[in-house]
Amino acid sequence: MHIGQSVVIITDAGNPIGKAVALHFASLGATLALVDNNEVELKKTLRSCRKINKSSAAFYIKYYDELTISALFQQVKERFGAINILLNTWTGTEIPHLLSPTSIIDFNNIMQNSAASFFYFWKNGG
């Protein structure tokens, strides 16, 4: 597979790591589907990528639940025809305070929700 002929989804594209990855793949000529739940930073990344390669689009998603991710993959396929590469640059969530009365429950909820989004992306993209 040639990167320049690939459609690449980059998650959390508004954070510094996601933006760096997006700029790299833009320089290789890939078509980019930039995804983030931070609309302001997502638009900044899109503008930067389009200076290098016009084949980029931003997909703002508010949540990382299964329904939203399924809709995202459908939108990307409708726009670009295919998805070849998924780069998940999600950097994580802050861990709850250890001495909080609900720290174990909070930690479990964060881990469960975070892990679920990885499976949703895989299920829809794989």
DSSP file with accessible surface (Angstrom, degrees, kcal/mol):
  #  RESIDUE AA STRUCTURE BP1 BP2  ACC     N-H-->O    O-->H-N    N-H-->O    O-->H-N    TCO  KAPPA ALPHA  PHI   PSI    X-CA   Y-CA   Z-CA
    1    1 A M              0   0  165      0, 0.0     2,-0.5     0, 0.0     3,-0.1   0.000 360.0 360.0 360.0 134.5    0.0    0.0    0.0
    2    2 A H    >   -     0   0  115      1,-0.1     3,-1.9     3,-0.1     4,-0.0  -0.852 360.0-143.8 -96.4 125.3    1.3    3.4   -0.9
    3    3 A I  G >  S+     0   0   52     -2,-0.5     3,-2.2     1,-0.3    28,-0.3   0.870  98.4  62.1 -57.5 -39.5    0.6    6.1    1.8
    4    4 A G  G 3  S+     0   0   22      1,-0.3    -1,-0.3    26,-0.1    25,-0.0   0.662 106.7  45.4 -63.4 -14.6    0.0    8.8   -0.8
    5    5 A Q  G <  S+     0   0  160     -3,-1.9     2,-0.3    25,-0.1    -1,-0.3   0.162  98.4 101.3-110.7  16.3   -2.9    6.8   -2.1
    6    6 A S    <   -     0   0    1     -3,-2.2    25,-2.7    -5,-0.1     2,-0.6  -0.735  66.3-135.0-107.2 151.2   -4.4    6.0    1.3
    7    7 A V  E     -a   31   0A  12     -2,-0.3    77,-2.3    23,-0.2    78,-2.1  -0.923  29.8-166.0-100.0 122.3   -7.2    7.4    3.4
    8    8 A V  E     -ab  32  85A   0     23,-3.3    25,-3.2    -2,-0.6     2,-0.5  -0.946  13.6-155.4-118.2 124.4   -6.0    7.9    6.9
    9    9 A I  E     -ab  33  86A   0     76,-2.9    78,-3.2    -2,-0.5     2,-0.5  -0.869  12.6-169.2 -93.4 128.9   -8.2    8.5   10.0
   10   10 A I  E >   -ab  34  87A   0     23,-2.5    25,-2.8    -2,-0.5     3,-0.6  -0.971   8.5-152.1-121.4 114.2   -6.3   10.3   12.8
   11   11 A T  E 3  S+ b   0  88A   1     76,-2.2    78,-0.7    -2,-0.5    25,-0.2  -0.483  77.5  17.9 -83.5 155.9   -8.1   10.4   16.1
   12   12 A D  T >  S+     0   0   17     23,-0.3     3,-1.5    -2,-0.2     6,-0.5   0.876  76.6 164.2  53.3  41.2   -7.4   13.2   18.6
   13   13 A A  T <   +     0   0    0     22,-2.7    23,-0.2    -3,-0.6    -1,-0.1   0.633  61.6  65.4 -67.9 -13.1   -6.0   15.2   15.7
   14   14 A G  T 3  S+     0   0    6     21,-0.3    -1,-0.3     4,-0.1    22,-0.1   0.662  84.1  85.9 -84.3 -16.2   -6.2   18.5   17.7
   15   15 A N  S <> S-     0   0   22     -3,-1.5     4,-2.9     1,-0.1     5,-0.3  -0.395  95.8-103.2 -80.6 163.8   -3.6   17.5   20.3
   16   16 A P  H  > S+     0   0  114      0, 0.0     4,-2.2     0, 0.0     5,-0.2   0.885 120.6  46.2 -57.1 -39.8    0.1   18.0   19.7
   17   17 A I  H  > S+     0   0  100      2,-0.2     4,-2.5     1,-0.2     5,-0.2   0.948 114.4  47.4 -67.8 -47.1    0.8   14.3   18.9
   18   18 A G  H  > S+     0   0    0     -6,-0.5     4,-2.6    71,-0.3    -5,-0.2   0.905 112.5  49.9 -60.3 -40.4   -2.2   14.0   16.6
   19   19 A K  H  X S+     0   0   64     -4,-2.9     4,-2.8    -7,-0.2     5,-0.2   0.927 110.1  50.0 -65.2 -43.0   -1.3   17.2   14.8
   20   20 A A  H  X S+     0   0   59     -4,-2.2     4,-2.1    -5,-0.3    -2,-0.2   0.922 112.6  47.0 -61.7 -43.0    2.3   16.1   14.3
   21   21 A V  H  X S+     0   0   37     -4,-2.5     4,-2.6     2,-0.2     5,-0.2   0.928 112.2  51.0 -63.7 -43.2    1.1   12.7   12.9
   22   22 A A  H  X S+     0   0    0     -4,-2.6     4,-2.6    -5,-0.2    -2,-0.2   0.923 109.5  49.4 -62.0 -43.8   -1.4   14.5   10.7
   23   23 A L  H  X S+     0   0   52     -4,-2.8     4,-2.2     1,-0.2    -1,-0.2   0.898 110.6  51.5 -63.7 -37.8    1.2   16.8    9.3
   24   24 A H  H  X S+     0   0  102     -4,-2.1     4,-1.0    -5,-0.2    -2,-0.2   0.952 112.7  43.7 -63.0 -49.2    3.6   13.9    8.6
   25   25 A F  H  <>S+     0   0   31     -4,-2.6     5,-2.1     1,-0.2     4,-0.3   0.852 110.8  55.7 -69.0 -31.1    0.9   12.0    6.7
   26   26 A A  H ><5S+     0   0    2     -4,-2.6     3,-1.6    -5,-0.2    -1,-0.2   0.920 104.9  53.5 -63.0 -40.1   -0.2   15.1    4.8
   27   27 A S  H 3<5S+     0   0   73     -4,-2.2    -1,-0.2     1,-0.3    -2,-0.2   0.762 105.2  54.7 -66.9 -22.6    3.4   15.5    3.7
   28   28 A L  T 3<5S-     0   0   73     -4,-1.0    -1,-0.3    -3,-0.2    -2,-0.2   0.469 120.8-109.6 -87.3  -4.9    3.3   12.0    2.3
   29   29 A G  T < 5 +     0   0   32     -3,-1.6    -3,-0.2    -4,-0.3    -2,-0.1   0.531  64.0 153.1  92.1   7.9    0.2   12.8    0.3
   30   30 A A      < -     0   0    0     -5,-2.1     2,-0.5   -25,-0.1    -1,-0.2  -0.315  50.2-115.8 -69.5 152.7   -2.3   10.8    2.2
   31   31 A T  E     -a    7   0A  29    -25,-2.7   -23,-3.3   -28,-0.3     2,-0.5  -0.806  39.7-147.6 -84.9 126.8   -6.0   11.8    2.3
   32   32 A L  E     -ac   8  56A   0     23,-2.6    25,-2.2    -2,-0.5     2,-0.7  -0.855  25.1-169.5-112.0 132.4   -6.7   12.7    5.9
   33   33 A A  E     -ac   9  57A   0    -25,-3.2   -23,-2.5    -2,-0.5     2,-0.5  -0.943  23.4-160.2-109.1 100.9   -9.9   12.3    8.0
   34   34 A L  E     -ac  10  58A   0     23,-3.0    25,-3.3    -2,-0.7     2,-0.4  -0.752   9.1-170.6 -90.1 128.3   -9.0   14.3   11.1
   35   35 A V  E     + c   0  59A   0    -25,-2.8   -22,-2.7    -2,-0.5   -23,-0.3  -0.951  17.6 137.6-124.7 136.9  -11.1   13.5   14.2
   36   36 A D  E     - c   0  60A   3     23,-1.3    25,-2.2    -2,-0.4     3,-0.0  -0.972  48.7-136.0-166.0 161.3  -11.4   15.2   17.5
   37   37 A N  S    S+     0   0   74     -2,-0.3     2,-0.7    23,-0.2    23,-0.1   0.284  92.4  80.7-103.4   7.2  -13.8   16.4   20.2
   38   38 A N     >  -     0   0   72      1,-0.2     4,-2.4     2,-0.0     5,-0.2  -0.892  63.4-172.5-110.7  97.5  -12.0   19.7   20.5
   39   39 A E  H  > S+     0   0   86     -2,-0.7     4,-2.2     1,-0.2     5,-0.2   0.862  78.6  53.5 -64.6 -37.5  -13.4   21.6   17.6
   40   40 A V  H  > S+     0   0   93      1,-0.2     4,-1.6     2,-0.2    -1,-0.2   0.956 114.3  40.2 -63.3 -50.1  -11.1   24.7   17.9
   41   41 A E  H  > S+     0   0   63      1,-0.2     4,-2.3     2,-0.2    -1,-0.2   0.857 112.0  57.7 -69.5 -33.4   -7.8   22.6   17.9
   42   42 A L  H  X S+     0   0    2     -4,-2.4     4,-2.5     1,-0.2    -1,-0.2   0.934 106.1  49.1 -60.9 -44.0   -9.2   20.3   15.2
   43   43 A K  H  X S+     0   0  103     -4,-2.2     4,-2.5     1,-0.2    -1,-0.2   0.868 108.5  53.9 -65.5 -35.5   -9.7   23.3   12.8
   44   44 A K  H  X S+     0   0   83     -4,-1.6     4,-2.2     2,-0.2    -1,-0.2   0.928 110.0  47.0 -63.3 -43.9   -6.2   24.5   13.5
   45   45 A T  H  X S+     0   0    0     -4,-2.3     4,-2.7     2,-0.2     5,-0.2   0.924 110.7  52.7 -63.5 -42.6   -4.8   21.1   12.5
   46   46 A L  H  X S+     0   0   22     -4,-2.5     4,-2.6     1,-0.2    -2,-0.2   0.933 109.2  48.9 -58.7 -46.6   -7.0   21.0    9.4
   47   47 A R  H  X S+     0   0  143     -4,-2.5     4,-1.0     1,-0.2    -1,-0.2   0.920 112.4  48.5 -60.2 -43.4   -5.7   24.4    8.3
   48   48 A S  H  X S+     0   0   29     -4,-2.2     4,-0.6     1,-0.2     3,-0.4   0.909 112.7  47.7 -63.4 -43.4   -2.1   23.4    8.9
   49   49 A C  H >X S+     0   0    0     -4,-2.7     4,-3.1     1,-0.2     3,-1.3   0.896 106.8  56.7 -66.0 -38.9   -2.6   20.1    6.9
   50   50 A R  H 3< S+     0   0   94     -4,-2.6    -1,-0.2     1,-0.3    -2,-0.2   0.723  96.6  63.8 -68.9 -19.7   -4.3   21.9    4.0
   51   51 A K  H 3< S+     0   0  179     -4,-1.0    -1,-0.3    -3,-0.4    -2,-0.2   0.794 116.5  30.7 -68.4 -27.0   -1.3   24.1    3.6
   52   52 A I  H << S+     0   0   89     -3,-1.3     2,-0.3    -4,-0.6    -2,-0.2   0.814 138.5   8.5 -95.0 -41.5    0.6   20.9    2.7
   53   53 A N     <  -     0   0   22     -4,-3.1    -1,-0.3    -5,-0.1    -2,-0.1  -0.960  55.6-151.7-150.5 121.8   -2.1   18.8    1.2
   54   54 A K  S    S+     0   0  162     -2,-0.3     2,-2.1     1,-0.2    -4,-0.1   0.643  78.4  92.0 -72.1 -13.7   -5.6   19.8    0.2
   55   55 A S        +     0   0   55     -6,-0.1   -23,-2.6   -25,-0.1     2,-0.3  -0.365  64.2 107.8 -84.2  63.5   -7.0   16.3    0.7
   56   56 A S  E     -c   32   0A   3     -2,-2.1     2,-0.3   -25,-0.2   -23,-0.2  -0.988  41.3-176.9-138.6 147.8   -8.0   16.7    4.3
   57   57 A A  E     -c   33   0A   0    -25,-2.2   -23,-3.0    -2,-0.3     2,-0.4  -0.991  20.3-131.6-143.1 147.8  -11.3   17.0    6.1
   58   58 A A  E     -c   34   0A  36     -2,-0.3     2,-0.5   -25,-0.2   -23,-0.2  -0.829  13.4-167.4-101.3 139.6  -12.2   17.5    9.8
   59   59 A F  E     -c   35   0A  18    -25,-3.3   -23,-1.3    -2,-0.4     2,-0.4  -0.914   8.8-159.5-127.5  99.9  -14.7   15.4   11.6
   60   60 A Y  E     -c   36   0A  95     -2,-0.5     2,-0.4   -25,-0.2   -23,-0.2  -0.677  12.1-178.2 -80.1 126.8  -15.8   16.9   14.9
   61   61 A I        -     0   0    9    -25,-2.2     3,-0.1    -2,-0.4    -2,-0.0  -0.997  20.1-160.3-126.3 137.8  -17.3   14.3   17.2
   62   62 A K  S    S+     0   0  125     -2,-0.4     2,-0.3     1,-0.1    -1,-0.1   0.827  76.6  26.8 -83.0 -33.1  -18.6   15.2   20.6
   63   63 A Y        -     0   0  133      2,-0.1    -1,-0.1     3,-0.0     0, 0.0  -0.886  62.7-138.5-130.5 159.4  -18.6   11.7   22.1
   64   64 A Y        +     0   0   47     -2,-0.3    56,-0.1     4,-0.1     2,-0.1  -0.228  58.6 131.2-109.0  43.2  -16.6    8.5   21.6
   65   65 A D  S  > S-     0   0   58      1,-0.1     4,-2.4    55,-0.1     5,-0.2  -0.450  72.1-102.6 -91.9 168.3  -19.6    6.2   21.9
   66   66 A E  H  > S+     0   0   65      1,-0.2     4,-2.7     2,-0.2     5,-0.2   0.896 118.6  50.6 -60.0 -42.9  -20.4    3.4   19.5
   67   67 A L  H  > S+     0   0  138      1,-0.2     4,-2.2     2,-0.2    -1,-0.2   0.933 112.7  46.5 -63.2 -44.1  -23.2    5.2   17.7
   68   68 A T  H  > S+     0   0   36      2,-0.2     4,-2.4     1,-0.2    -1,-0.2   0.917 113.7  47.9 -64.7 -43.1  -21.0    8.3   17.1
   69   69 A I  H  X S+     0   0    0     -4,-2.4     4,-2.5     2,-0.2     5,-0.2   0.904 110.0  52.3 -68.3 -38.3  -18.1    6.3   15.9
   70   70 A S  H  X S+     0   0   39     -4,-2.7     4,-2.0    -5,-0.2    -1,-0.2   0.934 111.1  47.5 -60.9 -43.4  -20.2    4.2   13.6
   71   71 A A  H  X S+     0   0   46     -4,-2.2     4,-2.6    -5,-0.2    -2,-0.2   0.893 109.6  54.2 -64.8 -39.5  -21.6    7.5   12.1
   72   72 A L  H  X S+     0   0    1     -4,-2.4     4,-2.6     2,-0.2     5,-0.2   0.945 108.2  48.0 -58.8 -50.1  -18.1    8.9   11.8
   73   73 A F  H  X S+     0   0    3     -4,-2.5     4,-2.5     1,-0.2    -1,-0.2   0.892 111.4  51.1 -62.0 -37.2  -16.9    5.9    9.8
   74   74 A Q  H  X S+     0   0   99     -4,-2.0     4,-2.6    -5,-0.2    -1,-0.2   0.927 110.3  49.2 -64.5 -43.0  -19.9    6.1    7.5
   75   75 A Q  H  X S+     0   0   94     -4,-2.6     4,-2.4     2,-0.2    -2,-0.2   0.910 111.7  48.6 -62.7 -43.0  -19.2    9.8    6.9
   76   76 A V  H  X S+     0   0    0     -4,-2.6     4,-3.1     2,-0.2     5,-0.5   0.934 112.4  48.2 -64.3 -44.1  -15.5    9.1    6.1
   77   77 A K  H  X S+     0   0   96     -4,-2.5     4,-2.3    -5,-0.2    -2,-0.2   0.904 112.6  49.0 -63.5 -40.1  -16.4    6.3    3.7
   78   78 A E  H  < S+     0   0  141     -4,-2.6    -1,-0.2    -5,-0.2    -2,-0.2   0.896 117.3  41.8 -65.6 -38.1  -19.1    8.5    2.0
   79   79 A R  H  < S+     0   0  144     -4,-2.4    -2,-0.2    -5,-0.2    -1,-0.2   0.907 133.8  16.6 -75.5 -44.1  -16.6   11.4    1.6
   80   80 A F  H  < S-     0   0   52     -4,-3.1    -3,-0.2    -5,-0.2    -2,-0.2   0.502  93.3-125.4-113.2 -10.4  -13.5    9.5    0.6
   81   81 A G  S  < S+     0   0   62     -4,-2.3     2,-0.3    -5,-0.5    -4,-0.2   0.190  79.9  24.8  89.6 -19.8  -14.8    6.1   -0.5
   82   82 A A        -     0   0   40     -6,-0.4     2,-0.4   -76,-0.0    -2,-0.1  -0.978  61.5-133.9-163.0 168.7  -12.6    4.0    1.7
   83   83 A I        +     0   0   34     -2,-0.3   -75,-0.1     1,-0.1     3,-0.1  -0.978  26.0 164.9-134.1 122.1  -10.6    3.8    5.0
   84   84 A N        +     0   0   73    -77,-2.3     2,-0.4    -2,-0.4   -76,-0.2   0.745  63.3  27.8-106.1 -34.4   -7.1    2.3    4.7
   85   85 A I  E     -b    8   0A  32    -78,-2.1   -76,-2.9   -82,-0.1     2,-0.5  -0.998  54.7-162.9-137.1 137.3   -5.4    3.3    7.9
   86   86 A L  E     -b    9   0A  54     -2,-0.4     2,-0.6   -78,-0.2   -76,-0.2  -0.984   8.1-174.0-118.5 119.6   -6.5    4.2   11.5
   87   87 A L  E     -b   10   0A  45    -78,-3.2   -76,-2.2    -2,-0.5     2,-1.0  -0.943   8.0-161.4-114.3 108.8   -4.1    6.0   13.7
   88   88 A N  E     +b   11   0A  55     -2,-0.6   -76,-0.1   -78,-0.2   -78,-0.1  -0.784  18.8 167.5 -93.9 103.5   -5.4    6.4   17.2
   89   89 A T        +     0   0   19     -2,-1.0   -71,-0.3   -78,-0.7    -1,-0.1   0.143  20.4 146.7-102.4  19.4   -3.4    9.2   18.8
   90   90 A W        -     0   0   69      1,-0.1     3,-0.1   -73,-0.1   -78,-0.1  -0.342  35.4-158.6 -57.6 130.3   -5.7    9.5   21.8
   91   91 A T        -     0   0   89      1,-0.3    -1,-0.1   -79,-0.0     2,-0.1   0.476  36.3-112.6 -98.4  -2.5   -3.5   10.5   24.7
   92   92 A G        -     0   0   32      2,-0.0     2,-0.3    22,-0.0    -1,-0.3  -0.455  26.4 -77.2 107.9-178.4   -5.7    9.4   27.6
   93   93 A T        -     0   0   78     -2,-0.1     2,-0.1    -3,-0.1    21,-0.0  -0.925  48.0 -92.2-126.6 150.2   -7.6   10.9   30.5
   94   94 A E        -     0   0  171     -2,-0.3    -2,-0.0     1,-0.1    16,-0.0  -0.377  43.0-123.0 -63.5 133.7   -6.6   12.2   33.8
   95   95 A I        -     0   0  106     -2,-0.1     3,-0.1     1,-0.1    -1,-0.1  -0.590  32.3-106.5 -78.0 139.0   -6.6    9.5   36.5
   96   96 A P        -     0   0   24      0, 0.0    -1,-0.1     0, 0.0     2,-0.1  -0.181  45.4 -80.9 -65.2 159.1   -8.8   10.3   39.5
   97   97 A H    >   -     0   0  131      1,-0.1     3,-1.2     2,-0.1    10,-0.1  -0.349  36.5-135.8 -60.6 133.2   -7.3   11.3   42.8
   98   98 A L  T 3  S+     0   0  146      1,-0.2    -1,-0.1    -3,-0.1     5,-0.1   0.787  99.9  49.3 -65.4 -29.5   -6.2    8.2   44.7
   99   99 A L  T 3  S+     0   0  152      4,-0.1    -1,-0.2     3,-0.1    -2,-0.1   0.398  81.0 119.2 -96.6   6.9   -7.6    9.3   48.1
  100  100 A S  S X  S-     0   0   34     -3,-1.2     3,-1.8     1,-0.1     4,-0.3  -0.401  73.2-123.3 -67.7 144.9  -11.1   10.2   46.8
  101  101 A P  T 3  S+     0   0  136      0, 0.0     3,-0.2     0, 0.0     4,-0.1   0.776 114.1  37.6 -61.6 -23.0  -13.9    8.2   48.4
  102  102 A T  T 3> S+     0   0   63      1,-0.1     4,-3.2     2,-0.1     5,-0.3   0.120  80.0 120.3-112.8  22.9  -15.0    7.1   44.9
  103  103 A S  H <> S+     0   0   24     -3,-1.8     4,-2.7     1,-0.2     5,-0.2   0.869  75.7  47.9 -59.5 -40.6  -11.5    6.7   43.4
  104  104 A I  H  > S+     0   0  127     -4,-0.3     4,-2.6     2,-0.2    -1,-0.2   0.943 115.5  44.3 -67.2 -44.4  -11.9    3.0   42.5
  105  105 A I  H  > S+     0   0  102      2,-0.2     4,-2.5     1,-0.2    -2,-0.2   0.934 115.2  48.8 -64.5 -45.1  -15.3    3.6   40.9
  106  106 A D  H  X S+     0   0   57     -4,-3.2     4,-2.5     2,-0.2    -2,-0.2   0.929 112.3  48.3 -60.3 -46.1  -14.0    6.7   39.0
  107  107 A F  H  X S+     0   0   80     -4,-2.7     4,-2.7    -5,-0.3     5,-0.2   0.934 111.8  49.3 -61.2 -46.1  -10.9    4.8   37.8
  108  108 A N  H  X S+     0   0   89     -4,-2.6     4,-2.6     1,-0.2    -1,-0.2   0.911 111.5  49.3 -60.4 -42.2  -13.0    1.8   36.6
  109  109 A N  H  X S+     0   0   73     -4,-2.5     4,-2.7     2,-0.2     5,-0.3   0.919 112.0  48.1 -64.0 -43.9  -15.4    4.1   34.8
  110  110 A I  H  X S+     0   0   43     -4,-2.5     4,-2.6     1,-0.2     5,-0.2   0.939 114.4  45.8 -61.8 -47.2  -12.6    6.0   33.1
  111  111 A M  H  X S+     0   0   96     -4,-2.7     4,-2.7    -5,-0.2     5,-0.3   0.912 113.7  48.8 -64.2 -42.0  -10.9    2.8   32.0
  112  112 A Q  H  X S+     0   0  130     -4,-2.6     4,-2.3    -5,-0.2    -2,-0.2   0.948 114.9  43.8 -64.2 -46.7  -14.1    1.1   30.8
  113  113 A N  H  X S+     0   0  111     -4,-2.7     4,-1.5    -5,-0.2    -2,-0.2   0.896 116.0  48.2 -66.1 -39.2  -15.1    4.1   28.8
  114  114 A S  H  X S+     0   0   16     -4,-2.6     4,-1.2    -5,-0.3    -2,-0.2   0.935 113.1  46.1 -67.0 -47.4  -11.6    4.6   27.4
  115  115 A A  H  X S+     0   0   40     -4,-2.7     4,-1.7    -5,-0.2     3,-0.3   0.891 107.4  59.2 -63.6 -37.9  -11.2    1.0   26.4
  116  116 A A  H  X S+     0   0   22     -4,-2.3     4,-2.6    -5,-0.3    -1,-0.2   0.899  99.6  56.5 -60.0 -39.2  -14.6    0.9   24.8
  117  117 A S  H  X S+     0   0   10     -4,-1.5     4,-2.4     1,-0.2    -1,-0.2   0.886 104.3  53.3 -64.0 -34.8  -13.7    3.7   22.4
  118  118 A F  H  X S+     0   0   86     -4,-1.2     4,-2.3    -3,-0.3    -1,-0.2   0.928 111.0  46.4 -62.3 -43.1  -10.7    1.7   21.1
  119  119 A F  H  X S+     0   0  144     -4,-1.7     4,-3.1     2,-0.2    -2,-0.2   0.886 110.1  53.3 -67.8 -37.2  -13.0   -1.3   20.4
  120  120 A Y  H  X S+     0   0   64     -4,-2.6     4,-2.1     2,-0.2     5,-0.2   0.931 110.4  47.1 -62.2 -45.2  -15.6    0.9   18.7
  121  121 A F  H  X S+     0   0    3     -4,-2.4     4,-2.1    -5,-0.2     5,-0.3   0.933 115.2  46.1 -62.0 -43.5  -13.0    2.3   16.4
  122  122 A W  H  X S+     0   0  181     -4,-2.3     4,-3.3     2,-0.2    -2,-0.2   0.946 111.0  51.9 -64.3 -46.6  -11.6   -1.2   15.7
  123  123 A K  H  < S+     0   0  127     -4,-3.1    -1,-0.2     1,-0.2    -2,-0.2   0.898 118.4  37.1 -57.3 -41.7  -15.1   -2.7   15.1
  124  124 A N  H  < S+     0   0   34     -4,-2.1    -1,-0.2    -5,-0.2    -2,-0.2   0.741 127.5  34.2 -85.5 -24.2  -16.0    0.0   12.6
  125  125 A G  H  <        0   0   33     -4,-2.1    -2,-0.2    -5,-0.2    -3,-0.2   0.662 360.0 360.0-103.9 -19.6  -12.7    0.4   10.9
  126  126 A G     <        0   0   74     -4,-3.3    -4,-0.0    -5,-0.3    -3,-0.0  -0.102 360.0 360.0 -89.2 360.0  -11.3   -3.1   11.0
